[in-house]
Amino acid sequence: PGSIPEGKPQPGSADRPAASEATAAAAPRYRENAHPVYPAIARSRGYEGMVLLAAEVAADGRVENLTIKKSSGYASLDRSALEAVKRWKFDPGRRMGKPVAMWVDVPVKFVLKEDDSVS
């Protein structure tokens, strides 16, 4: 079978702390997490887009709360992003060296590739 493109997190606010917090806090960072599944219906219809999620990352790195800040415009892509990210683990944010709960934006981009053929 050919490769199936997956939703991938893009660099965003989880990669660096906001300038005003740089000295006192560090934002959560991505760990190795499974990419969202590209829904078959979305692939067959040529749907692409980016879902922007807001995730509350607990002090232990689990996602405690998750909401859609900006929809991709396609419910199937939004659902896939939510289902994947709610299972993700992060290196938690830190304040004064101690792990703390923090909200972070998580962009998930769905892009179809030309080499998406099945052999």
C-alpha positions, 0 to 999 in steps of 0.5 A: 500500500502507498503512504497515507498522509497524516495530520501533522502538528506544525511549529507553534506556541508549544515550541517556545514560551511567550516573550513576557514569560521567557524568564519565569515559565517555559511552555509545554513541548511536544513529545513523540505522538501519533499523527491524526488519521486522515479520514478516508472520506476527507481523502476521497473528497480532497479535503485539506485544512488546518485545525487550531486546537487549544489544549490544557496540558496538565502538570503530568503532561496529559491533555486535560481539556481540549477545544477547537479554536479554529475549524478546518471547515470540515467536521471529519478533519476536526474530529480526527485532530481532536481524537488524536490530540486528546491522547497526546502526551507533552513535556509539561510547561514549567514555572520556576522549574516546577511542572504546571498546567498550561494552555497551549495552541496546537495546530494540526495540518491536513495536506494530501500528497500526490504520491497517495496511490495504492499499489 
